[in-house]
Amino acid sequence: EGLLAIARLSIIFVFVAVFWTLFDQTASAWVLQARSMDLHWFGRTYARRQKPPEPNTFDPAPLTARLDLIREARGRIQSTEKALEARSQELEDLRARYASLDEELKAKRADVAKGRLELKTDPHDYNEVTTRLRLIDLLLAESGWTNLKEGRDLEYRVEPMPNEKGHGFADYVLWGADGLPLAVVEAKRTRRDPGAGQQQAKLYADALEQMHGRRPVIFYTNGYEHWIWDDARSIPPRRLGGFKTAQELGEMIARRKDAKQLADQKPKAAIAGRPYQTRALTRISEDFDAGSRKALLVMATGTGKTRTVVALVDMMIRAGLVKRALFLCDRISLVRQARNAFVAHLPESAPVNLVTDPSGTGRVYVSTYPTMMNLIDRADQSGRRFGPGHFDLVIIDEAHRSIYKRYRAIFEWFDSYLVGLTATPRDEVDRDTYRLFDLDPGHPTDFYGLEEAIEDDWLVPFDPISLPTRFMREGIRYNDLTDEEKDQWDELDWGDAGRRDEVTVGEINTYLFNEDTVDKVLAHVMEHGIRVGGGDKIGKTIIFPQFGGEFSNMDKLALKRVEKFYPECAIEPINVDSISLHGGVLNCCTWNIHLR
């Protein structure tokens, strides 16, 4: 009965422990610890067999673990709520800021839209004063004419003038270091034809000549179109890209006394002494002496066009007509060739390759068209290096329509003599090219065609020989073979793949091109080629085998086979630059490898 009473009493302690666990974690730990002690005492007192172990220990840590987790989670939630509140405040601040910016942006857009409605396209219809300020003054500054002073450089009073007052005011007078006028400039508004000022400018030049004893060069312009006129030499007005420097104007005036007749300057035979070259130079000289400034030579390839113009540059330098010349090509390789020609035949001209040395100086400059376009556009505080008066002669190599259309601005920029070269037959030269040189279609300054050059024994006619190597060009097809060849084809061991119906060109070049093939081709040349020395020797021959890419390993092999067939000849690889130094004439048997 006593144990039963105690058991009944213990139920009360169980509920008390649960209550304190739910109500207060800390107090419940004490209750459970007391309960543990009571049970330990109960077991030690009444247990009959196994007694509870000693000592009796109680670990409260598991009871507080859940509380620690809850506290940690609660702390995280509180910090997150604070961060969210701060971020929400930031977002509200940004919304308010962007709202104000949006209003500002709308106001700016409204201003821009209003400005666009009010903006009018500049018609470039400037009056004379505005034309001078916006256009002419800038171009003069590029040529070194800065710090222009009123009353001397601007609005200079000249007399006598054929008007009621007896005097007038020149828009611009450009003075030399000697205090004498170099040029007079008459300006017109942009919409007027600059030619309307030609006569007025002439009257100013007349007055300046009477006042100072030297006649100035005449310019007249509307800011966009510029004309120069040196009437003292009876040379017609011509268009150019701007104004000349003081040095260039001084050179022009000096030529009035120092320049010689070009026809009196005989071409040097060592440079261009063939009759047709001399004839071409004579015709150019006659035209230039008569006042023309353009010439077009149509000469067959190999007749020495480059050497002809090298001789022309030499003649014009000796005549005092040219200080600097420009030779234009459409390819970099031709630039090298042209420079080499000047180095070989006119070394005193100090030729400059502007492609590789854009800052070089000399008397002859060689360039591609794009390079020259870029150099013309370059300007710094000292002005443009290649201004409108920098070159006295411009030579166009391979003058044809594409050059005329794309790079005509170059020819219109420089105030120079203009000479064009082309190997295109004169009847095939387009009208635009003739128009560029002020010539009637089909009538160049001089013409020397292929037929005439062959007839005069300066060139040899082409005699093409087709070698019997069709299979190397077209491959081999079974259906194209003869019955005998088909039998041979069928007897071949084709391997596991079986008999094939075709062998491609690429496979032939890979597997069949060998010493025997080269020997067969060279044997054909030996048998059918031109022979000299009573038929004992092969004539001068150029061989162009086409190897490249995967076949480049055949170069040395082919050269060895050539040396075997021509043991008595000097054989050496050459390039087109070497050929150009001899004017296109070869003086030895040549081996030339051409990579496709």
LORO-311442 format. One record per residue (C-alpha): z, x, y. Coordinates in steps of 0.1 Angstrom, whole numbers, padded with zeros to 4 digits, always signed. Layout:
BEGIN
ZXY ...
***
This chain:
BEGIN
+0000+0000+0000 +0007+0029+0024 -0027+0044+0018 -0043+0011+0023 -0025+0006+0056 -0036+0040+0068 -0072+0033+0059 -0071+0001+0078 -0057+0020+0108 -0084+0047+0106 -0111+0020+0113 -0096+0017+0148 -0101+0054+0154 -0138+0053+0143 -0147+0027+0169 -0127+0045+0195 -0147+0076+0188 -0180+0057+0191 -0168+0041+0224 -0159+0074+0240 -0192+0089+0228 -0212+0063+0246 -0189+0061+0276 -0181+0097+0282 -0196+0126+0264 -0168+0150+0274 -0139+0126+0264 -0156+0117+0232 -0156+0154+0222 -0118+0153+0224 -0116+0121+0204 -0138+0135+0176 -0119+0167+0176 -0087+0147+0171 -0103+0127+0144 -0114+0159+0127 -0078+0172+0128 -0064+0139+0114 -0089+0139+0085 -0081+0175+0078 -0044+0167+0077 -0050+0137+0056 -0071+0157+0031 -0046+0186+0029 -0017+0161+0024 -0031+0135-0001 -0061+0153-0018 -0053+0158-0055 -0080+0183-0065 -0100+0202-0038 -0083+0208-0006 -0102+0212+0028 -0108+0248+0037 -0086+0267+0061 -0087+0272+0090 -0099+0239+0104 -0126+0246+0131 -0144+0222+0153 -0177+0230+0172 -0184+0206+0201 -0218+0222+0211 -0240+0198+0191 -0223+0170+0210 -0234+0183+0244 -0270+0194+0235 -0285+0160+0241 -0267+0158+0275 -0281+0192+0285 -0316+0181+0277 -0312+0149+0297 -0298+0168+0326 -0327+0193+0325 -0353+0165+0323 -0336+0146+0351 -0337+0178+0373 -0374+0183+0366 -0381+0147+0375 -0362+0150+0407 -0381+0182+0417 -0414+0166+0408 -0406+0136+0429 -0398+0159+0459 -0430+0178+0454 -0450+0146+0453 -0434+0133+0484 -0443+0166+0502 -0479+0165+0489 -0482+0128+0500 -0471+0138+0535 -0497+0166+0535 -0524+0142+0525 -0514+0118+0552 -0515+0146+0577 -0550+0156+0565 -0562+0121+0566 -0551+0118+0602 -0568+0152+0610 -0601+0144+0593 -0601+0110+0611 -0600+0128+0644 -0627+0153+0633 -0649+0124+0621 -0647+0109+0655 -0655+0142+0671 -0685+0147+0647 -0698+0112+0655 -0696+0120+0692 -0715+0153+0687 -0742+0136+0666 -0746+0111+0694 -0750+0139+0719 -0776+0156+0697 -0795+0124+0692 -0795+0118+0729 -0807+0154+0735 -0835+0149+0711 -0846+0118+0729 -0845+0137+0762 -0862+0168+0748 -0899+0172+0756 -0922+0196+0738 -0931+0226+0759 -0968+0222+0768 -0970+0258+0778 -0987+0247+0810 -0970+0271+0832 -0979+0277+0868 -0988+0312+0879 -0953+0322+0889 -0938+0310+0855 -0966+0326+0836 -0958+0360+0852 -0921+0357+0846 -0922+0344+0810 -0953+0362+0796 -0970+0389+0817 -0938+0407+0828 -0927+0410+0792 -0961+0424+0780 -0961+0449+0809 -0925+0460+0799 -0937+0467+0763 -0962+0491+0777 -0936+0509+0799 -0941+0490+0831 -0905+0481+0841 -0886+0478+0873 -0915+0464+0892 -0908+0462+0929 -0919+0436+0953 -0944+0447+0979 -0956+0477+0959 -0959+0468+0922 -0958+0430+0929 -0977+0412+0956 -0992+0444+0970 -1011+0439+1003 -1047+0451+1000 -1074+0453+1027 -1101+0448+1036 -1108+0415+1019 -1137+0391+1026 -1116+0363+1039 -1105+0350+1073 -1073+0371+1074 -1091+0402+1062 -1064+0410+1036 -1049+0397+1004 -1021+0403+0979 -1027+0416+0944 -1005+0401+0918 -0998+0435+0902 -1007+0471+0910 -0998+0497+0884 -0994+0532+0899 -0998+0566+0885 -0974+0596+0889 -0998+0609+0915 -0993+0579+0937 -1027+0565+0931 -1035+0531+0915 -1042+0531+0878 -1048+0494+0874 -1048+0460+0891 -1038+0428+0873 -1049+0393+0884 -1028+0365+0869 -1037+0329+0863 -1017+0300+0850 -1017+0295+0813 -1041+0265+0812 -1068+0283+0832 -1095+0305+0819 -1085+0341+0827 -1122+0347+0836 -1116+0327+0867 -1097+0357+0881 -1124+0383+0873 -1141+0383+0906 -1108+0381+0925 -1096+0412+0906 -1128+0430+0914 -1123+0424+0951 -1088+0438+0949 -1101+0469+0931 -1127+0473+0958 -1100+0472+0985 -1077+0496+0965 -1105+0520+0961 -1112+0521+0999 -1074+0524+1006 -1066+0551+0981 -1098+0568+0971 -1096+0559+0934 -1109+0528+0917 -1083+0512+0893 -1089+0497+0859 -1091+0459+0861 -1071+0434+0841 -1072+0396+0843 -1050+0373+0822 -1034+0339+0818 -1005+0353+0798 -1021+0346+0764 -1056+0360+0767 -1061+0394+0783 -1092+0412+0794 -1098+0447+0806 -1128+0459+0826 -1136+0495+0837 -1166+0487+0858 -1167+0522+0871 -1183+0532+0838 -1205+0501+0837 -1188+0490+0805 -1186+0452+0801 -1152+0434+0801 -1135+0432+0767 -1105+0414+0752 -1074+0432+0741 -1038+0423+0730 -1019+0433+0761 -1017+0461+0786 -1020+0499+0784 -0994+0526+0792 -0997+0548+0822 -1009+0577+0800 -1036+0556+0784 -1048+0543+0817 -1049+0579+0830 -1070+0589+0800 -1095+0560+0807 -1099+0571+0844 -1103+0608+0833 -1132+0598+0810 -1152+0586+0840 -1158+0623+0848 -1150+0641+0816 -1167+0620+0789 -1201+0632+0776 -1230+0615+0761 -1223+0610+0724 -1259+0615+0715 -1256+0651+0728 -1229+0659+0702 -1248+0668+0671 -1231+0661+0638 -1219+0691+0618 -1241+0696+0588 -1211+0708+0567 -1196+0674+0571 -1225+0650+0570 -1259+0668+0570 -1281+0645+0549 -1310+0629+0567 -1298+0593+0563 -1263+0603+0575 -1277+0620+0606 -1299+0589+0612 -1268+0566+0610 -1249+0588+0634 -1278+0589+0658 -1281+0551+0659 -1243+0547+0665 -1245+0573+0693 -1274+0555+0710 -1256+0521+0708 -1223+0535+0721 -1240+0554+0750 -1257+0522+0759 -1224+0504+0763 -1218+0489+0729 -1185+0494+0713 -1191+0482+0677 -1211+0494+0648 -1216+0484+0611 -1229+0508+0585 -1241+0495+0551 -1244+0524+0527 -1246+0525+0489 -1216+0537+0470 -1219+0575+0465 -1239+0582+0496 -1210+0595+0516 -1198+0567+0540 -1164+0584+0545 -1179+0618+0553 -1203+0601+0578 -1174+0586+0598 -1155+0619+0596 -1185+0634+0613 -1185+0605+0638 -1148+0611+0647 -1155+0648+0652 -1185+0639+0675 -1164+0614+0696 -1135+0638+0700 -1159+0665+0712 -1175+0640+0736 -1141+0631+0751 -1143+0595+0739 -1116+0595+0713 -1081+0610+0714 -1067+0590+0684 -1085+0572+0656 -1073+0547+0630 -1089+0544+0595 -1080+0512+0577 -1082+0506+0539 -1074+0477+0517 -1057+0498+0489 -1032+0526+0489 -1054+0548+0467 -1082+0546+0492 -1057+0556+0519 -1051+0588+0500 -1088+0594+0495 -1096+0589+0531 -1068+0612+0543 -1080+0639+0517 -1115+0636+0532 -1102+0643+0567 -1080+0671+0555 -1110+0687+0537 -1136+0682+0564 -1117+0679+0597 -1083+0695+0592 -1078+0699+0630 -1075+0661+0632 -1040+0664+0615 -1045+0632+0595 -1014+0610+0590 -1008+0586+0560 -0990+0558+0577 -0981+0542+0544 -0959+0572+0534 -0952+0586+0569 -0950+0558+0594 -0934+0580+0621 -0960+0608+0617 -0982+0620+0646 -1017+0633+0646 -1052+0625+0659 -1063+0605+0628 -1041+0579+0612 -1049+0563+0579 -1033+0530+0568 -1036+0498+0548 -1040+0466+0567 -1006+0452+0559 -0989+0484+0569 -1007+0484+0603 -0998+0448+0609 -0961+0456+0604 -0962+0487+0626 -0979+0467+0654 -0950+0442+0654 -0924+0469+0657 -0909+0474+0692 -0877+0488+0706 -0863+0495+0740 -0890+0520+0747 -0917+0495+0739 -0943+0494+0712 -0955+0526+0696 -0989+0512+0686 -0998+0493+0718 -1032+0479+0726 -1044+0513+0740 -1030+0536+0713 -1063+0541+0694 -1097+0548+0709 -1116+0542+0676 -1108+0519+0646 -1127+0523+0614 -1127+0495+0588 -1134+0506+0552 -1150+0480+0530 -1155+0455+0559 -1160+0421+0544 -1151+0385+0550 -1116+0385+0535 -1107+0414+0558 -1122+0396+0588 -1102+0364+0581 -1068+0379+0573 -1066+0409+0596 -1088+0401+0626 -1057+0402+0648 -1057+0440+0643 -1092+0444+0657 -1085+0421+0686 -1052+0439+0694 -1066+0474+0700 -1089+0482+0729 -1111+0506+0709 -1145+0513+0695 -1149+0495+0661 -1169+0509+0632 -1172+0491+0598 -1182+0505+0565 -1194+0486+0534 -1214+0491+0503 -1223+0455+0500 -1261+0450+0503 -1270+0439+0538 -1284+0405+0526 -1251+0398+0509 -1228+0407+0538 -1214+0374+0551 -1221+0360+0586 -1185+0364+0597 -1187+0402+0592 -1218+0405+0613 -1202+0382+0640 -1172+0406+0641 -1195+0434+0650 -1216+0414+0674 -1247+0417+0652 -1273+0393+0639 -1270+0385+0602 -1289+0409+0580 -1292+0435+0608 -1264+0462+0606 -1264+0492+0628 -1278+0512+0600 -1286+0506+0563 -1291+0529+0534 -1293+0510+0501 -1291+0520+0464 -1329+0518+0459 -1336+0541+0488 -1309+0566+0478 -1324+0567+0443 -1359+0571+0456 -1347+0600+0479 -1330+0616+0449 -1296+0614+0464 -1285+0591+0436 -1297+0587+0400 -1306+0553+0385 -1282+0537+0360 -1296+0537+0325 -1271+0517+0304 -1271+0524+0267 -1254+0499+0243 -1238+0517+0214 -1240+0500+0180 -1202+0493+0178 -1204+0455+0179 -1177+0451+0153 -1152+0470+0175 -1159+0444+0203 -1160+0412+0182 -1142+0419+0149 -1156+0414+0114 -1162+0379+0099 -1171+0375+0062 -1197+0348+0069 -1216+0371+0093 -1220+0398+0067 -1252+0404+0046 -1250+0397+0009 -1247+0434+0002 -1218+0437+0027 -1201+0407+0012 -1202+0423-0022 -1185+0454-0008 -1160+0431+0010 -1152+0413-0023 -1146+0446-0041 -1119+0457-0016 -1083+0457-0027 -1067+0431-0003 -1033+0433-0019 -1011+0404-0028 -1023+0383+0001 -1057+0380-0014 -1092+0384+0001 -1094+0377+0038 -1122+0360+0057 -1119+0379+0090 -1106+0412+0105 -1097+0409+0142 -1105+0433+0170 -1069+0443+0174 -1067+0452+0137 -1099+0472+0139 -1085+0492+0168 -1053+0498+0149 -1066+0507+0115 -1102+0518+0120 -1103+0538+0152 -1102+0574+0141 -1119+0607+0144 -1150+0594+0125 -1154+0566+0150 -1152+0590+0180 -1176+0614+0163 -1202+0586+0158 -1200+0575+0194 -1204+0611+0207 -1232+0618+0182 -1250+0588+0198 -1245+0604+0232 -1258+0637+0220 -1289+0621+0205 -1298+0596+0233 -1281+0612+0264 -1300+0630+0292 -1307+0666+0283 -1316+0696+0306 -1326+0732+0302 -1356+0724+0282 -1337+0700+0260 -1312+0725+0248 -1282+0712+0268 -1267+0679+0276 -1269+0669+0312 -1240+0662+0336 -1221+0634+0319 -1191+0613+0328 -1173+0597+0298 -1149+0568+0304 -1131+0560+0271 -1108+0530+0275 -1075+0538+0260 -1042+0523+0270 -1010+0506+0257 -1008+0509+0219 -1040+0531+0218 -1028+0557+0243 -1021+0581+0214 -1059+0584+0209 -1063+0602+0243 -1057+0637+0230 -1076+0630+0198 -1107+0619+0217 -1105+0648+0241 -1105+0673+0211 -1136+0656+0197 -1154+0658+0230 -1145+0696+0232 -1159+0700+0197 -1193+0684+0206 -1195+0702+0240 -1182+0737+0233 -1204+0752+0261 -1192+0729+0288 -1161+0730+0311 -1143+0698+0304 -1113+0687+0326 -1096+0654+0334 -1101+0644+0370 -1093+0614+0392 -1111+0595+0419 -1092+0614+0446 -1109+0646+0434 -1143+0629+0434 -1139+0618+0470 -1134+0653+0482 -1170+0660+0471 -1184+0629+0487 -1189+0613+0453 -1210+0641+0439 -1198+0658+0407 -1206+0694+0400 -1195+0697+0364 -1194+0678+0332 -1163+0656+0335 -1139+0640+0311 -1122+0611+0328 -1097+0588+0310 -1096+0553+0324 -1065+0532+0315 -1073+0495+0313 
***
